[in-house]
Structures are given as structure tokens and as C-alpha cells.
Amino acid sequence: MNRFVRMAVLTVSMLGLAACASSGGSTTYNEPAKQQQATRMDSDDAYMARVEAYARRRGIDLTWVNPPKKIVAKQE
């Protein structure tokens, strides 16, 4: 009987500690807003020119379906 009571107390204690550890956490912490830099997507013309010149030298007909983009700072 004594063994059963000890196991019951140990089990209840472990469940109680697990419940306390999982409550709260990141749901109560509000991260400060990050400053977003003013940027925009622009086609990477220099890269496209290098690839097109290389393709022309090899005799390959090149068609850009999804031209490469780069992130650049906005000018206000």
C-alpha cells in the first residue's frame, strides 16, 4: 500500500510540473517590432548580361522565363 501511495504522489507531482512548464511561454512574450529596411526587388541585369554573353559564345538560344532578381535599397 505504501508503495502505491508513493507512486501516485510521484505521478501527480510529475504531471503537475509538466503542466506548469507548458503554460505561458512564448504566447505571453511580445517581441518588439523590427525595423524593416526600405527595399525592392529589381532584375539582376549584370548577371543576365554575363549569362547571355556566355550563351551566345556557345551558340545557345536563351529565353528568361523567371529572370533573376536582387534586393536593392529603395531611393526615396
Rosetta constraint file for C-alpha pairs under 8 A:
AtomPair CA 1 CA 5 HARMONIC 6.39 0.50
AtomPair CA 2 CA 6 HARMONIC 6.32 0.50
AtomPair CA 3 CA 7 HARMONIC 6.29 0.50
AtomPair CA 4 CA 8 HARMONIC 6.16 0.50
AtomPair CA 5 CA 9 HARMONIC 6.14 0.50
AtomPair CA 6 CA 10 HARMONIC 6.06 0.50
AtomPair CA 7 CA 11 HARMONIC 6.00 0.50
AtomPair CA 8 CA 12 HARMONIC 6.14 0.50
AtomPair CA 9 CA 13 HARMONIC 6.02 0.50
AtomPair CA 10 CA 14 HARMONIC 6.16 0.50
AtomPair CA 11 CA 15 HARMONIC 6.20 0.50
AtomPair CA 12 CA 16 HARMONIC 6.04 0.50
AtomPair CA 13 CA 17 HARMONIC 6.16 0.50
AtomPair CA 14 CA 18 HARMONIC 6.11 0.50
AtomPair CA 15 CA 19 HARMONIC 6.15 0.50
AtomPair CA 16 CA 20 HARMONIC 6.30 0.50
AtomPair CA 17 CA 21 HARMONIC 6.15 0.50
AtomPair CA 18 CA 22 HARMONIC 6.34 0.50
AtomPair CA 19 CA 23 HARMONIC 6.44 0.50
AtomPair CA 24 CA 28 HARMONIC 5.87 0.50
AtomPair CA 25 CA 29 HARMONIC 7.17 0.50
AtomPair CA 26 CA 30 HARMONIC 7.79 0.50
AtomPair CA 37 CA 73 HARMONIC 7.64 0.50
AtomPair CA 38 CA 73 HARMONIC 5.97 0.50
AtomPair CA 38 CA 74 HARMONIC 5.42 0.50
AtomPair CA 39 CA 71 HARMONIC 6.43 0.50
AtomPair CA 39 CA 72 HARMONIC 5.51 0.50
AtomPair CA 39 CA 73 HARMONIC 4.31 0.50
AtomPair CA 39 CA 74 HARMONIC 4.92 0.50
AtomPair CA 40 CA 71 HARMONIC 5.72 0.50
AtomPair CA 40 CA 72 HARMONIC 5.58 0.50
AtomPair CA 40 CA 73 HARMONIC 6.31 0.50
AtomPair CA 40 CA 74 HARMONIC 6.08 0.50
AtomPair CA 41 CA 69 HARMONIC 6.09 0.50
AtomPair CA 41 CA 70 HARMONIC 5.65 0.50
AtomPair CA 41 CA 71 HARMONIC 4.79 0.50
AtomPair CA 41 CA 72 HARMONIC 6.32 0.50
AtomPair CA 42 CA 69 HARMONIC 5.42 0.50
AtomPair CA 42 CA 70 HARMONIC 5.45 0.50
AtomPair CA 42 CA 71 HARMONIC 6.32 0.50
AtomPair CA 42 CA 72 HARMONIC 6.74 0.50
AtomPair CA 43 CA 67 HARMONIC 6.66 0.50
AtomPair CA 43 CA 68 HARMONIC 5.85 0.50
AtomPair CA 43 CA 69 HARMONIC 4.36 0.50
AtomPair CA 43 CA 70 HARMONIC 6.10 0.50
AtomPair CA 44 CA 48 HARMONIC 6.30 0.50
AtomPair CA 44 CA 67 HARMONIC 7.75 0.50
AtomPair CA 44 CA 68 HARMONIC 5.69 0.50
AtomPair CA 44 CA 69 HARMONIC 5.21 0.50
AtomPair CA 44 CA 70 HARMONIC 5.69 0.50
AtomPair CA 45 CA 49 HARMONIC 6.06 0.50
AtomPair CA 46 CA 50 HARMONIC 6.37 0.50
AtomPair CA 47 CA 51 HARMONIC 6.27 0.50
AtomPair CA 47 CA 68 HARMONIC 7.93 0.50
AtomPair CA 48 CA 52 HARMONIC 6.03 0.50
AtomPair CA 48 CA 67 HARMONIC 7.69 0.50
AtomPair CA 48 CA 68 HARMONIC 7.42 0.50
AtomPair CA 49 CA 53 HARMONIC 6.06 0.50
AtomPair CA 50 CA 54 HARMONIC 6.21 0.50
AtomPair CA 51 CA 55 HARMONIC 6.11 0.50
AtomPair CA 52 CA 56 HARMONIC 6.11 0.50
AtomPair CA 52 CA 62 HARMONIC 6.82 0.50
AtomPair CA 53 CA 57 HARMONIC 6.29 0.50
AtomPair CA 54 CA 58 HARMONIC 6.49 0.50
AtomPair CA 55 CA 59 HARMONIC 6.10 0.50
AtomPair CA 55 CA 60 HARMONIC 4.94 0.50
AtomPair CA 55 CA 61 HARMONIC 6.96 0.50
AtomPair CA 55 CA 62 HARMONIC 6.81 0.50
AtomPair CA 56 CA 60 HARMONIC 5.73 0.50
AtomPair CA 56 CA 61 HARMONIC 7.13 0.50
